[in-house]
């Protein structure tokens, strides 16, 4: 193994950098939880699915005891958004 191996950073993975749309979505749902049946959620279905599959947004209530009809940012999503590597 080479000691020059680079470490993965937030927003980078095996498929390359994440699209800018995902960062915009995280910023949006952090301030305004997005209704699951909204036009925006429909139009950005791929981005919503990617963020949800990564655990960055969820429909689980903040108290963890139920579900809602709104996408909300998770602690992991907030961490990813805060620690995003800009320009890489």
C-alpha positions as CSV (number, residue, x, y, z in Angstrom):
1,X,0.0,0.0,0.0
2,X,1.1,3.5,-0.8
3,X,1.3,6.1,1.9
4,X,0.2,8.7,-0.6
5,X,-3.4,7.4,-0.6
6,X,-5.8,10.3,-0.3
7,X,-8.6,10.3,2.3
8,X,-12.2,10.7,1.3
9,X,-13.7,14.0,2.2
10,X,-17.3,14.9,2.8
11,X,-19.0,15.2,-0.6
12,X,-16.5,13.0,-2.4
13,X,-16.8,9.3,-2.9
14,X,-16.1,6.6,-5.3
15,X,-18.3,8.2,-7.9
16,X,-16.6,11.6,-7.7
17,X,-17.9,14.9,-6.3
18,X,-21.6,15.2,-5.5
19,X,-23.8,17.5,-7.6
20,X,-24.3,21.0,-6.4
21,X,-28.1,20.3,-6.3
22,X,-27.6,18.2,-3.2
23,X,-25.9,21.0,-1.3
24,X,-28.7,23.4,-2.3
25,X,-31.3,20.9,-1.1
26,X,-29.6,20.5,2.2
27,X,-29.5,24.2,2.7
28,X,-33.2,24.5,1.8
29,X,-34.5,21.8,4.1
30,X,-32.3,23.0,7.0
31,X,-34.4,26.2,7.1
32,X,-37.6,25.1,5.5
33,X,-38.6,21.4,5.8
34,X,-39.8,20.3,2.4
35,X,-43.2,18.6,2.0
36,X,-42.8,15.2,0.5
37,X,-45.6,15.8,-2.0
38,X,-44.5,19.3,-3.1
39,X,-43.7,20.3,-6.7
40,X,-40.1,20.9,-5.7
41,X,-39.8,17.4,-4.2
42,X,-41.2,15.9,-7.4
43,X,-39.0,18.0,-9.6
44,X,-35.9,17.1,-7.6
45,X,-36.8,13.5,-7.0
46,X,-33.4,12.2,-7.9
47,X,-31.6,14.6,-5.6
48,X,-34.1,14.0,-2.8
49,X,-33.6,10.2,-3.2
50,X,-29.8,10.6,-3.1
51,X,-29.8,12.7,0.0
52,X,-32.3,10.4,1.7
53,X,-30.3,7.3,0.8
54,X,-27.2,8.9,2.3
55,X,-29.1,9.6,5.5
56,X,-28.8,13.3,5.0
57,X,-32.5,14.0,5.0
58,X,-35.3,12.1,6.6
59,X,-39.1,12.1,7.2
60,X,-38.6,10.8,10.8
61,X,-39.8,13.4,13.3
62,X,-37.0,15.2,15.1
63,X,-37.9,13.4,18.4
64,X,-37.5,10.1,16.6
65,X,-40.8,8.8,17.7
66,X,-42.8,9.1,14.5
67,X,-42.9,10.2,10.9
68,X,-44.0,13.3,9.1
69,X,-44.8,14.4,5.6
70,X,-41.8,16.7,5.5
71,X,-38.2,16.1,4.6
72,X,-35.9,17.4,7.3
73,X,-32.1,17.6,7.5
74,X,-30.5,15.0,9.8
75,X,-27.5,15.6,12.1
76,X,-25.4,13.7,9.5
77,X,-26.7,16.0,6.8
78,X,-26.0,19.1,8.8
79,X,-22.5,17.8,9.4
80,X,-22.0,17.1,5.7
81,X,-23.3,20.6,4.8
82,X,-21.1,22.3,7.3
83,X,-17.9,20.4,6.4
84,X,-18.4,20.4,2.6
85,X,-15.2,20.7,0.7
86,X,-15.8,23.7,-1.6
87,X,-14.3,23.6,-5.0
88,X,-13.0,20.0,-4.9
